[in-house]
């Protein structure tokens, strides 16, 4: 069983930056593809970014390309999401997730989820 704990969320002005972290425990971190998803009030959870097991490959939602960067440090069992040029529409609860099978954009392919961290972007 893998436990995931997100941190780094908060309130930031539009145009600002935040770095989210997700620490993992209870498994072999490098066995998992990792993803970040987000859910805004009244909306469905959506894919943000994902990274493969040894960080060779990444994927991004179109709306965050060029602004967000996903990375991982397998020695620290941590995945990061660096967010820059933040917009009000980035306001959401951000979740990290781990998948044994893929670093997919598809939520149902992820096996473990964190509790989420709130990101609020003020305009």
N, C-alpha and C positions, 0 to 999 in steps of 0.2 A: 504494500500500500504506500503510495507516494503522497506526501503532504506538501502543499504549495502555499506560500505566504507572500502576498504582495505588499509592497510598501512604496512610499515616494509620492503618493498622490497629494493633492492640495488645491489651493486657490491660486490662480495665476492670471495676470492680465493678458488680453489678446496680444499676440506677437511674442509672448514669452516662451520659456522652455521649462520642461520638467523631465526628470529621469525616473522612470519606474523600475523597481527591482522585484524579482520573484525568486525567493529562496526555496529550494527543494530539499526534502529529506525522506528517508524511508525507501529509497531505491537507488539504482545506479543511474545517475543523472544523464550520463552520456548515451544511455540506451533509448532516450526519449527525444522525439521531435517536440519542439516547444512552440506554443502560439500565444498571442495576445488577442483578446476579443474585448468588445465594449458594448455596453447597453445604456442607451440614453433613456430618460423618462418617457414612458409611453411607446417605446420602440422595441423591436426585437433585438436580441443580441447579434452582433455582427463581427465578422473577421476584421482584424487590423493588420497583423503581421505574424509571420512564422519563420522558424529557423530549423535547419536540419541538425542531425545528431552531433556532427563535428563542425557545424557552422559554415559548411561549404556553400550551402544554398539558403536563400531567403525568399520570402514572398511578401508582398504588401498589397493592401487594398488601394484602389486607385486614388481615393481621397486623401491618402496619407503619404503617397510616394513623394520622395524628395523632401519631406518634412520630418518623418519618423525613421528611426533606425533601430532595428532589433539586433541584439548581440547576445552572446552567452560566454560564460567562463565555467568550463566544466570542472576546473580545479576548485572552484568556489560553489559549485552546484547552484548557480544563479543565472537567470536570464534577465536581460535589461530591455527597456524600451525608452530610447532617447527621443523626446518629442520637442520639436522646435516650431517656430512660427505658428503657435497655437491659435486656434479660432474658436469662437463661441460654440460652433457645431461639434467641437471635439469634447465638449462637456458630456461626461458619462461615467459610469462605474467600469473600471478596466479590470479584466480578469486574465490571469495566465492559466494555461492548460498544458498538459503533457499527454503525448500520444506514443504508444509503442509502435504504431504502424506507419506513421506518416508525419509530415509537417504540413498537413493539408490546410486548406481554407475552410474545411467543413467541420462544424462543431461536433457532430456525432462520432467523428473519428478520434476524438480526444477522450482519454480514459480518466483523467484526474483534473480537478479544477480547484483553484483558490477561491477565497471568499470575496475578493475584489477590493479595489481601492478607488476612492472617489477622486475624479479630476474635474474641477470646475474652472472654466475659462470665462472671465468677465470681459465684457466689451466696453 
